[in-house]
Amino acid sequence: MNTKLRLTILSFLQFFIWGSWLITIGAYWFQTKQWSGAQFGAIFSTMGIASIFMPSLMGIVADKWMNAEKLYGILHILGGLVLLTIPMVGNPTAMFWVMLLNMIFYMPTLSLSIAVSFSVLKTEGLDVVKDYPPIRVWGTIGFIVALWTVSLLGFEKSASQFYVAAGAAILLGLYSFTLPKCPPSLQAASSRSLFDILGLKSFALLRDRKMATFFIFALLLGAALQLTNAYGDTFLHDFDKTPAYQDTLTVKHPAIIMSISQISETLFILAIPFFLRRFGIKQVMLFSMIAWVLRFGLFAYGNPGAGLWMIILSCIVYGMAFDFFNISGSLFVETQTQPSIRASAQGLFMMMTNGFGAVLGSSLSGIIIQHYFTDATGAKDWHSIWLTFAGYSLAIAVLFALIFKHKHTTQPAEEAHPEGLLSVEQA
């Protein structure tokens, strides 16, 4: 089988697993199990908790002791087995621990999938920069296909969504053992300390005021990144309590509507180079924050009837909101740090957004929704919930515009201000 096709299958299944439950678990939690909103926030925090330490630890294993493709396969098989047990979970506390175990196995596979793909492409003499992006796009397609599959099979509120994810995980795990070998680089690993591998050295960058400010905003915005993934599907399902909306496509198949967000992601990725050249990194990150305000605000006023256009526009805006900060943020780190610590600095950026930020946002949002926006019958005031999230995003955008100082230049960073590139020693 063609190498690119083999890696395309890997990328497709990698995100098909996630898409099978990430958007729809809220409907299962609230509509089927009718569990607490505060406890649901803790479920989404499991991704952040696992992201803080597992990718680095599994990176050490792949660097020193085990072929990356084998480790990748083992993690997916173990994750698939955990997913099979979720329908048997009978209370929110047990659900938290089972989902945490699932995330401990799944989150490191995101970085390992990249490591395996890069290794295979380089071994085959292919250009990573040119050949990997078209392969990665199939990951987003896999996520979308999973959403449609779960929705059209009627599994959005059912535990069967976890069986779909488990089947894909075990299949990918077994498939991984057929991939070309990606052996550990013992020489490279032995020259690095555990402190370096874990990316802890990059924390010295926080001594620089601009970098510290950037990472603080990365954490604060990271708190908002998963909110619509957590609550969007169940928000749309709740419209089935209104007779006028019960038979609409939006209420019957919310996951299909939500998949517009992922389609939008693929389109906005293509627009990033233009926006960066025209406006610069700071402005693009600010556009992202404003887009989050619109994402939440449009949800607040949208409905499956005359307001459907607002919900669809919110899903389109999501592409800008999610991509512009994540990618431009990564580029900011790339252009502001020395090559010797860039990998660690990127790890710190991911830790702040998908780690600490995700834990903060998931945990607090669940508590806030339960205590301030849920009545005695369990009904939620979605209008106020989304407006609260929009207000939070607006506050971050205003503070970012006022506090974060960065001058736009069209020159490469090394040429424009070589003395401005930070090393750990400088920071």
N, C-alpha and C positions, 0 to 999 in steps of 0.2 A: 504493500500500500504506500502511496505517495506520502513523504514526510509531512508536508504541509497539511494534507488531509487528516493524517493521524493526530496532529496537534490541534487541528480544528475541532475534531471530535472531543478531544480532551477539554478544550475551552468551552464548547457547547454544554457538555455534561457538568462541568465545574459550576456553572451558574444556573443550569437547569435545576440542580439540587436545591440551591438557595431560593430560587424563584418559586419552587413548589410550595413553600410555606411562609416565606418572609412577609409577604403582603397580606396573606389570608389568615395567619394565626390569630390576628385580632378578632376576626369574625368567629372563629372556633372558640376563643376564650370568652368573649362577651355574649354572643348570640346562643351558642350551644351550652357551654359550661356555666355561663352567667357568674363568673368569678369577679373578684374585686379589681377595680381599676388601678389602685395603688400597687397591688401585687403584680399586675401586668407590666407596669413600668420596670419592675425588677427583671422580668423575662428578657426584655430588650437590652438590659444592661449586661447580660451574659456575653454578648458580642464584644462589648468594650472591655470587660474583665479579661476575657480570653485573649484579646488583641494586645493587651499590655505586656504579656510575658510569653505566650506560646509560640508566636512566629520566631522570636529570637532563639528560644530553646530548641525548637525543631531545626532551626538553621544550623545550630551547633552540631546536632546529630548528623545532618546531611553533610556538613563540612568535614567532619572528622571520622565518622564510623559507618555510615550506611549510604548506599546509593539513593539519590534523591527520588528516583521514580518508584523505588520499593517503599520508601518511607511514605511517600505520597499515597501509594496504593493502600498501605496498611491503615493510615489515618482515615481514608474514605470508607474502608470496610468497617472499621470500628465505629465511625460516625453513623453509618447506615444501620448497624445493629442497635445503636442507641435510639435512632429514629423509629425503629420498629416497636420499641417499648412505650413510646409516648401515648398511643391510644389507651394504654392500660393505666396511665397515671390518673389518680382520682382526687388530688387536691393541689392547690396552687403552690404550696411549699415544695412538695415532691417535684412538681413541674419545673420549678426554678432549678433544682439540682440536676435534673435530667437534661434540661436545655443547656445548662452550663457545661455539662460533660460533652454534649453534642458540639457545642461551640469550641471547646478545648480541642476537639479532633478536627473541626472544620476550618477554623480561622487560619491556622498555619498552612493549610493547603492553598490558600490564595497566593501567598508568596512562593510556595513550592511549585505551583503550576507555572509561574513565571520562570523560576529557576530551571525547571525541567525543559520548558520550551526553549529558553535561551541556549541551554547546553546542547540540545538536539540540533537546533538550527546552526550553531557554530560548528558542531561536529560534522555536519553535512556541507559546511562551507557556504552557508547562506548568510545574507545580510540581515541581522536582527532588526535594525532600524527600518528597513524596507519591508521585510517579510512578516514581522510579528504583528503590527497593527491590524492587517486584514484577518489574521487568525483570531486576535482578541475580540474583534467585532462580533464574532460568532458566540462569544460568551454572553453578550447582551441579548443576542437573538435567542440563545438558550433560555435566558431568564424570561423573555417575553413568551416563548413557546410554553414554558412551564405554567405561567399565569393563565394562558388561554386553556391549556390542558385541564388544569385543576378546576377552572371556572366552567368549562363546557361539560365536564364530567359531573358537575354538581357537588364538588368536594370543598367548596369555599368555607362552609361551616362544619365540615365533617373531619373526623380524625383520619379519613382516608388520604388526605393530602400528605400526611407523614409517611404513608406507605409508598406513595409515588416518589417522594424524596428519597426514602430508604432504598428503593429499587434502583434508582439512578446512581446513588452513592456506591452501592455494592458493585453495580455494573462498572462504574468508573474505576473502582478499586481494583477489580480483576483485570480490566483493560490496561491499567497502568503497568502491570507486570510484563506486558508484551512490548512496551516502549523500549527504544534504544537505551543502553546503560548510561547512567549519569553518576559515575563514581565520585567519592569524596576527594577533595584536593588536600591531601594530608600536609603537603609542604606549606600551602597557603594558610591552612588552619593553625598549624603549629607555630607560625610566626606572629599570631595574634593572641592577645590575652583575652580571658573571659570578659573582662571589663570592656574591651574594645568590641567583641562580638555582640554583646548585649546592647551596644549603642550608648552606654552610659557616659562615655567620653564626650558625647555631643552636648550633654547638659551644661558644659562649661560655656556654651554659646549664650546661655541665659544671662551671662554677665554683661553682654552687649545690650544696650538699651533698645535699639531698634529690633533686634532679634527677639528679645524678651517680650516686647510689645506684640510682635507678630505671633509668637507662640501662644500668648494669652488669648488673642483674638481667635486663633485656630481652635483653642479649647472651647471658647464661648460659642463659636459658630458650630463646632462639632456637636454641641448639645442639641442643635436643631436638625441635624442631617437626617436622622432616622424617624423623626416625629410623624411625618405623613406615611412612611412605610408602616409604622406601628399602628396608626389609628385611621388611616385613610379608608381602608376597605370596610371596617366596621362602621365608620361614619356613613358610608353610602348604604350599607345594609340597613341602618336604622331608619332610612326613609320608607322602608316597607310598612312602617306603622301608620303612614299617611296613605289613605285609600287611593288618592289621585296618582300616586307614584308607584304603586305596588307592581304593576305590570310593565314598567319601563325597563329597557335594557340595562340601564345604570344600576337599578336595584337587583335585577335578576343575575347580572354578571358584572359586579363591580370590579373584579380583577381585570377584566378586559379593558374597562375604562382606565384603570390605573396603569395598565401597560403602556398607555400613551406616553407616560413619563419616561419609560425606558427607551421608547422610540425616539423621543425628543433628545435624550442623552446622546445618541449616536449622531444626530444632526448637529447639535451644538459643539461637539468635539471638533467637527470640521471647521467651525467658525472661529475657534479660539485663535489660530495664528493671525487672522485679520484683526481681531479686537486687540490682541497684544501689541501688534505693530502700530495700530492707530492710537490707542489710549494708554498703553503701559500696564504693568502688573497691578499697581495699586488701584487704578480705576476699574480694571476687570474684576478684581476681588470685591470692590465696592458694588459693581453691577450685580455680582452674585448675592450680596446681602440684601440689596433692594429687591432682587428677584424672589428671595425667601419671603419678604414682606408680602409681595404679590401672591406667592404660592399659598400662604396661609389666609390672606385677606380674601382671595377669590373663593376659597373653600367656605369661608364664613358666610358669604352671601349667595353661594351657588345652590342649586337644587336640580333634581332630575327632570324637571319640567322646563319652564321658561328660562330658568337659570342654568341649564345644562352647559351653555357656552362658557360660563364662568369656570365650571369644573374642568372642562376640556382645556380652556386657556391656562388654568392652574397647572395641569399636567404638562402642557407645552413649556411653560415657564420653568418647571422643575429641571429641565435639561440645562438651562443657564445657571440656575441656582446651585445645582450639584456640581456640574463640571467646571464652571468658571473658578470656583474657589479651590477645589481640589487640584486641578491641573496648574492654574496660575500660582497657587501656593507652593506646589512642588518646584515650579520654575524659579520662584523667588529664592527658595532654599538653595537651588542649584547655582544660581548666579551670585549668591552672597557668601558662599563658603568655599574654602579651599578644597581641591580634589581629595585630599587625604582624609577628610571627615564628612564628605558629602553623603555617603551611604548612611552613616550614623545620624546625620542631620535629617535625612529623609525619614529615617526610622522614628526620630523624635517627633517630626511633623505628623506622621501617621498615628503615633502613640497619643498625641494631644487631641487629634480629631476623632479617630475611631476607637481610641482607648478611653482616656480620662473624660473627654468631651461626651462620648456616647454614654458612658456610665452616668455622668452628671445629668444629661438630658433625659435619659430613659427613667432614671430613678425619681427625679423631681417632678417630671411631667405626670407620672402615674399618681404620685401623692397629691399634686395640685388638682388634677382632674377629679380624683375621688373625693377630696375634701371641699372643694369650692364649686364644682360644676356637675355634681351627680346628686340627684334628689333621692328621697327615701325609697322610691320604686326602682331605682337603678337607672332611670333615664338620664341622659347627658345633655347638657346645654352646649351643643356643638358650635353654635354661633359665637358664644363667649369664649369657648376653648380656642378656636382658631384665631379670634381677634387677640387673645392674650399672647399666643405664639407670634402673631404678626407684630404686636407691640414690642415684644422681646427682640425680634429681628431688627426692627426699626431702631431701637435703642443702640444695638450693636453697630449698625451702619453709621449712625450719627457719630458715635464715639470713635469709630474707626477712621472716618473722614477727618475728624478733628485731631486725633492723637497720633495716628500712624504717619510717619514722614518718610516718603520715598520719592526720589526724582526719576521720572521716566527718561530713558535714553534708548535710541534705536541701535546703538552700538553693542557688541558683545560685552558682557560684564568685565571680562579680563582686560579688554582694550579701553573701556570707558573709565574704569576706576580700579586698577589692579591693587592699589593699596587698600581698597575697601573690602576686599575678599577676606573673610574671617577664617582664621585657624583657631584651634583650641587654645594655643598659646596666646594669640592676640586677644581672644575673648576673655 
